[in-house]
Amino acid sequence: MGALSSLAGCMVLGGDTRPLGSASTDVAAGDIDRQVPTSIDPAAYKDQFSNTVVLTDDPYNADPTGEEPINNALMMAWEDDTLIVLPEGQYKMNQGFRRTGWRNVGLIGQNAVIRHGTVEAIDGHHVTEGEFQGGTMLFELGTPSEPHRGDLVFGGLIFDWTPENAGMQGLYAMVGDRAEIRNISFQGVHSLGTHGNMRVATVESDAFAVVDSVEMRGGGLHYHDTINTRETEAYDGSVSDEGFGQSWSTTGITGHPDAAGTTLYQNMICGPWPGNGLYVQGGGRQIVKDCVASNSGISNIRFNHTDAWEPIPELDGSDGSPTYEQSTVEGCTVIVDRMPNAIYYAQRGIWHYDGKGAIRDCDVTIAYEDDASGAGGNYAIGTRSGVTESAIENCQIHLLEPADAFYSGTSAPVTLRDISIQTENWNPGGSSPTAVMGGHTPTLENVTLNGQ
């Protein structure tokens, strides 16, 4: 049984009134048993929005029993400068809810459960038969060319993927100013082989989004193991010679290639996905902090960096000196101890994909031996050819099965500093840390293998 498999279905019901960008509370870094709240107190936003409406009240009359869809109520309530509250209850959606061109809107729940209508047939990212009809993005807020403006607040929700043939993209959000997305639980296994749970990106250099306290430990299935009839293995629609390929977009959380600005992902718990777990790669500055990721194909945490960002006061202070000078993964725990069904790509723990970046204070465990090796095999931490500079500091790497601790695909400057590597029950074939490294040799500073 995988290290996170027994955690599925856990949640904490409670409120949260922390301000934008504040640190997660009651969370110890590396605590894989952590749970997240699934409620947000509207009183925390009384000065942020001019109007607060309760979706179950007149004239909206959303059904809290889950019998009737709430799409019309959402459409009626969604207005500029408005906070929409979903009281505790069960809420049904029979089609996606798409809004662009709006400013200062919040949708927050108080342990509100969201389910989509039944799905009897699906092809790619479009439902063709069942109660639910159309594309598989439940909440689609903004586009890269027309992002949400002002403040966006979203959370306090439980997306229920426990029924048969359930799982869509709960939130697609393109942010032009500020976003606070927190206290969300995805329950069960995403089993429709379509877009994964979330896609969030800032698209302006001075924009800032916080994605905090989101759990999706149930993960998702490769489309080959679902009723989805898709055969495409890439965004361009190409088809694998084997009849099925990479389950692209079936990812825990995804960035966007048009991203700019800064996004902070913290206290996220991500289980097994076929197409990356925390795939925050895109553009701008990405900060992944105090997260847990496990058993996702291709990579568990994948990030990059571009220069399309500016210091922002909520994170960097008012003096213009950035707290994080590049995209950074810190305080995270990654576990690879099994290969989920139908995922045939080797797993990387933390993968720095391109640009400059830092990885620090992380703990990575590899307890699964893959048939492949080198660039195509399992490794704890790695850099790809597009990386221009990378610093990996103060990390613990545990190799319980044969695997590389580090693999570098770049000849650019890469430094490993204060790194402890431990192997257990297998012989790495040498006492030097380079015995468990592949690709280009990095600069090593106080790096040990089994204490040497």
C-alpha positions in Angstrom: 0.0 0.0 0.0 1.3 3.5 -0.9 2.3 5.9 1.8 -0.6 8.2 1.1 -3.2 5.7 0.1 -4.5 5.3 3.7 -5.0 9.0 4.0 -7.8 9.3 1.4 -11.1 10.7 2.7 -9.6 12.8 5.6 -10.7 16.3 6.2 -11.2 18.8 8.9 -14.3 20.9 9.2 -13.6 24.4 10.4 -13.1 28.1 9.6 -10.1 30.1 8.5 -9.7 33.8 8.5 -6.0 34.2 7.6 -5.1 37.1 5.3 -3.7 36.8 1.8 -0.2 35.3 1.8 -0.1 34.3 5.4 1.5 31.0 6.4 -0.5 27.9 6.9 -1.5 27.3 10.5 -1.2 24.1 12.6 0.9 22.5 9.9 4.3 20.9 10.5 6.5 20.7 7.5 6.6 17.0 6.4 3.5 16.0 8.2 1.9 13.7 5.7 -1.1 13.1 7.9 -2.1 16.7 7.8 -5.6 17.7 7.0 -7.1 20.9 5.7 -10.1 23.0 6.7 -13.0 23.1 4.3 -14.7 26.3 5.5 -14.1 30.0 5.1 -15.7 32.6 7.4 -17.3 35.4 5.3 -16.8 37.8 8.2 -13.1 37.9 7.3 -14.1 39.7 4.0 -16.7 42.2 5.2 -14.4 45.1 4.3 -13.2 43.5 1.0 -16.5 43.3 -0.9 -19.4 45.8 -0.9 -22.0 43.0 -1.2 -22.4 39.6 0.4 -25.0 37.2 -0.8 -26.0 33.7 0.4 -26.7 31.5 -2.6 -29.5 29.6 -0.9 -31.5 32.8 -0.1 -34.0 34.6 -2.3 -33.8 35.5 -5.1 -31.1 32.9 -5.9 -32.6 29.8 -4.2 -29.8 27.4 -4.8 -30.7 23.9 -3.8 -28.6 22.7 -0.9 -29.8 19.1 -1.1 -28.0 18.3 -4.4 -31.2 17.5 -6.3 -31.3 20.5 -8.6 -28.3 22.1 -10.3 -27.1 25.5 -9.1 -25.7 26.9 -12.4 -28.6 29.4 -12.8 -28.2 30.6 -9.2 -24.5 31.2 -9.7 -25.1 33.1 -12.9 -27.6 35.4 -11.1 -25.4 36.0 -8.1 -22.0 36.6 -9.9 -21.5 40.3 -9.9 -18.6 42.7 -9.5 -17.7 43.5 -5.9 -19.7 40.6 -4.5 -18.9 37.8 -2.1 -21.1 34.7 -2.7 -21.5 32.3 0.3 -22.4 28.6 -0.1 -23.7 27.4 3.3 -23.1 23.8 4.3 -24.9 21.5 2.0 -24.8 19.4 -1.2 -24.6 21.3 -4.5 -25.0 19.9 -8.0 -23.6 21.2 -11.3 -24.8 19.9 -14.7 -22.5 22.1 -16.8 -19.5 24.2 -16.4 -19.7 27.7 -15.0 -17.6 30.2 -17.1 -17.1 33.9 -16.2 -14.7 36.4 -17.8 -14.4 40.1 -17.5 -15.4 40.4 -13.9 -13.7 42.2 -11.0 -13.6 41.6 -7.2 -15.7 38.4 -6.8 -15.5 35.7 -4.1 -17.1 32.3 -3.9 -16.7 30.7 -0.5 -18.3 27.7 1.2 -18.8 26.5 4.7 -18.1 22.8 4.1 -20.1 23.0 0.9 -20.0 19.8 -1.2 -19.8 20.2 -5.0 -20.8 17.3 -7.3 -21.3 17.2 -11.0 -24.2 15.3 -12.6 -23.8 11.8 -13.8 -21.5 11.0 -16.7 -22.3 8.1 -19.0 -19.9 8.8 -21.9 -17.0 11.2 -22.3 -14.5 11.7 -25.1 -11.4 13.7 -24.2 -12.5 16.7 -22.3 -16.1 16.8 -23.3 -19.0 14.8 -21.8 -21.4 13.4 -24.4 -23.9 11.5 -22.4 -25.4 11.9 -18.9 -26.9 14.6 -16.7 -23.7 16.6 -17.1 -23.1 18.1 -20.6 -20.2 19.9 -22.2 -16.7 20.7 -21.2 -15.1 19.4 -18.0 -14.1 22.6 -16.3 -16.6 23.2 -13.4 -15.5 26.7 -12.5 -13.7 28.5 -15.4 -12.8 32.0 -14.2 -10.9 34.2 -16.7 -8.7 33.5 -19.6 -5.0 34.4 -20.2 -6.1 37.3 -22.5 -9.0 38.3 -20.3 -8.1 37.4 -16.7 -10.2 38.0 -13.5 -9.4 41.5 -12.3 -9.2 42.8 -8.7 -9.6 40.3 -6.0 -10.7 36.7 -6.5 -11.5 34.6 -3.4 -12.4 30.9 -3.8 -12.6 28.0 -1.4 -14.2 26.4 1.6 -15.4 23.6 -0.7 -15.4 19.8 -0.9 -15.3 18.4 -4.5 -16.8 14.9 -4.3 -15.2 12.5 -6.7 -16.4 9.4 -4.7 -19.3 8.4 -7.1 -18.6 6.2 -10.0 -17.2 8.0 -13.1 -16.5 11.3 -11.3 -13.8 13.9 -11.5 -13.3 17.1 -13.5 -11.3 20.3 -13.2 -12.8 21.9 -10.1 -11.2 25.3 -10.8 -9.6 27.0 -13.8 -8.5 30.5 -12.8 -6.5 33.0 -14.7 -5.6 35.9 -12.4 -4.7 39.5 -13.4 -4.4 41.0 -9.9 -4.9 39.1 -6.6 -6.3 35.6 -5.8 -6.8 33.7 -2.6 -7.6 30.1 -3.2 -7.7 28.0 0.0 -9.4 25.3 2.1 -10.4 22.9 -0.6 -10.7 19.1 -0.4 -11.0 16.8 -3.4 -12.5 13.6 -2.1 -12.1 10.3 -3.8 -10.2 9.3 -7.0 -10.6 11.4 -10.1 -11.8 8.7 -12.5 -12.8 10.4 -15.8 -9.4 10.7 -17.4 -10.0 14.4 -18.3 -8.5 17.6 -16.9 -7.1 17.3 -13.4 -8.4 19.0 -10.3 -7.0 22.6 -10.7 -5.3 25.0 -13.0 -4.3 28.3 -11.5 -2.0 31.0 -13.0 -1.3 34.7 -12.6 -0.9 36.4 -16.0 0.5 39.8 -15.2 4.0 40.5 -13.8 2.7 42.3 -10.7 -0.1 39.7 -10.0 -0.1 37.4 -7.0 -2.0 34.3 -6.2 -2.0 32.1 -3.1 -3.1 28.5 -3.3 -3.2 27.3 0.3 -4.5 24.2 2.2 -5.7 22.1 -0.7 -5.8 18.3 -0.5 -6.2 15.9 -3.4 -4.5 12.8 -1.9 -6.9 10.5 -3.8 -5.2 11.4 -7.1 -6.5 10.4 -10.5 -6.6 7.6 -13.1 -5.0 7.4 -16.5 -7.7 7.8 -19.1 -7.0 4.3 -20.3 -8.5 3.0 -17.0 -11.7 5.1 -17.3 -14.7 5.3 -19.6 -13.0 8.1 -21.5 -12.6 7.2 -25.2 -9.8 9.7 -25.8 -6.6 8.4 -27.4 -4.5 11.5 -27.6 -1.2 11.6 -25.8 -0.4 15.3 -26.3 -2.1 18.7 -26.5 -1.7 18.7 -30.3 -4.0 15.7 -30.6 -1.4 13.2 -31.7 -2.1 9.5 -31.1 0.2 6.9 -29.7 1.2 4.0 -31.8 0.2 1.7 -28.9 -3.3 3.1 -29.0 -3.0 5.1 -25.8 -0.4 7.5 -24.5 0.4 10.0 -21.9 -2.7 11.2 -20.0 -1.8 14.8 -20.5 -3.7 17.3 -18.4 -4.8 14.6 -15.9 -2.7 16.4 -13.4 -3.2 17.4 -9.8 -2.6 21.1 -10.2 -1.2 22.8 -13.3 0.3 26.2 -14.1 0.0 27.8 -17.5 2.6 28.6 -20.3 1.3 32.2 -20.4 1.8 32.7 -16.7 3.6 35.8 -15.2 3.8 37.2 -11.8 4.1 35.2 -8.5 2.1 32.2 -7.3 2.6 30.7 -3.9 1.5 27.1 -3.4 1.5 26.0 0.3 0.2 23.2 2.4 -1.0 21.1 -0.5 -1.3 17.4 -0.3 -1.2 15.6 -3.6 -1.6 11.9 -4.3 -0.9 9.9 -7.4 -1.6 11.4 -10.8 -0.7 10.0 -14.3 0.5 13.4 -15.7 2.5 15.1 -12.9 1.3 15.9 -9.4 2.1 19.5 -8.5 2.9 20.7 -12.1 3.2 24.4 -11.4 5.6 25.0 -14.3 4.6 27.9 -16.6 6.1 31.4 -16.2 7.0 34.0 -13.6 8.0 33.1 -10.1 6.6 29.9 -8.5 7.0 29.1 -4.8 6.1 25.6 -3.5 6.2 25.5 0.2 5.4 22.9 2.9 3.6 20.6 0.5 3.4 16.8 0.3 3.4 14.9 -3.0 3.4 11.2 -3.7 3.5 8.7 -6.5 2.7 10.8 -9.6 4.0 9.8 -13.0 6.6 11.9 -14.7 7.2 14.2 -11.7 5.7 14.9 -8.3 6.8 18.5 -8.1 7.7 20.2 -11.4 8.7 23.9 -11.6 10.5 26.4 -13.7 11.3 30.2 -13.6 11.1 33.1 -16.0 11.8 36.8 -15.4 8.2 37.8 -16.0 7.5 38.9 -12.4 7.9 41.8 -10.0 8.4 41.9 -6.2 5.0 42.2 -4.5 4.5 43.7 -1.1 2.4 40.9 0.4 5.3 38.5 0.1 8.4 40.6 -0.4 7.8 43.7 1.8 7.7 47.3 0.7 11.4 47.9 0.1 11.5 46.1 -3.2 13.9 43.4 -2.0 12.4 40.0 -3.0 12.1 37.3 -0.3 12.5 34.8 -3.1 14.8 35.8 -5.9 13.8 32.8 -8.1 11.3 30.1 -8.2 11.7 27.9 -5.1 10.6 24.6 -3.6 11.1 24.5 0.1 10.0 22.5 3.1 8.3 19.8 0.9 8.0 16.1 1.4 8.0 13.7 -1.6 7.4 10.0 -1.4 7.7 7.5 -4.3 6.8 4.0 -3.2 4.6 2.5 -5.9 3.6 2.9 -9.5 -0.1 3.6 -9.9 -2.1 1.7 -12.4 -1.4 2.3 -16.1 1.1 5.0 -15.4 4.2 3.8 -17.3 6.4 6.8 -16.9 9.2 6.8 -14.3 8.7 9.1 -11.4 10.9 12.0 -10.5 10.7 13.5 -7.0 11.3 17.2 -7.6 12.1 18.3 -11.1 13.6 21.7 -11.9 12.6 22.0 -15.5 14.1 25.3 -16.8 15.4 28.7 -15.8 17.0 29.4 -12.4 15.6 28.0 -9.2 16.2 26.7 -5.7 15.3 23.6 -3.8 15.8 23.6 0.0 14.8 22.0 3.2 13.0 19.1 1.4 12.7 15.4 2.2 12.5 12.9 -0.6 12.0 9.1 -0.3 12.4 6.7 -3.2 11.1 3.3 -2.3 10.2 2.0 -5.7 12.7 0.6 -8.3 11.9 1.4 -11.9 13.1 -0.7 -14.8 14.6 2.4 -16.5 17.6 4.3 -15.3 19.4 7.5 -15.9 17.4 10.4 -17.3 14.4 8.1 -17.9 14.4 6.4 -14.5 13.4 7.3 -10.9 15.4 9.9 -9.1 14.9 12.0 -6.1 15.8 15.5 -7.4 16.8 16.5 -10.9 17.5 19.3 -13.3 16.6 19.4 -17.0 18.6 20.8 -19.9 16.8 24.2 -19.9 18.0 25.0 -16.3 20.3 28.0 -16.2 21.2 27.8 -12.5 20.1 25.6 -9.6 20.8 25.4 -5.9 19.8 22.4 -3.9 20.4 22.9 -0.2 19.8 21.2 3.2 17.8 18.3 1.8 17.4 14.7 3.0 17.2 11.9 0.4 16.3 8.3 1.3 16.9 5.6 -1.3 15.1 2.5 -0.1 15.4 0.9 -3.5 18.0 1.3 -6.3 17.6 4.8 -7.7 19.6 8.0 -8.3 19.6 10.7 -5.6 20.2 13.3 -8.2 20.3 13.6 -12.0 21.4 16.6 -13.9 20.5 17.2 -17.6 22.2 20.6 -17.7 25.8 21.7 -17.9 24.8 25.1 -16.3 25.9 25.8 -12.7 24.2 23.3 -10.3 25.2 23.2 -6.6 24.3 20.6 -4.0 25.0 21.9 -0.5 24.4 20.2 2.9 22.7 17.2 1.4 22.3 13.8 3.3 21.8 10.7 1.1 20.9 7.4 2.8 20.6 4.0 1.1 18.9 1.0 2.7 19.2 -2.7 1.9 21.1 -2.2 -1.3 24.6 -1.4 -2.4 25.1 1.8 -4.4 28.5 0.5 -5.6 30.6 3.1 -4.0 31.0 5.4 -1.0 31.1 8.7 -2.9 27.8 10.6 -3.4 28.5 10.5 -7.1 27.7 6.8 -7.0 24.0 7.7 -6.8 24.1 10.5 -9.3 23.7 10.6 -13.1 24.1 13.1 -15.9 26.3 16.1 -15.5 28.2 16.2 -12.2 27.1 19.1 -10.0 29.3 21.1 -7.6 29.2 19.2 -4.2 29.5 21.0 -0.9 29.1 18.9 2.3 27.2 16.1 0.5 27.3 12.7 2.2 26.3 9.2 1.2 25.5 7.0 4.2 27.3 9.5 6.5 30.5 9.6 4.5 
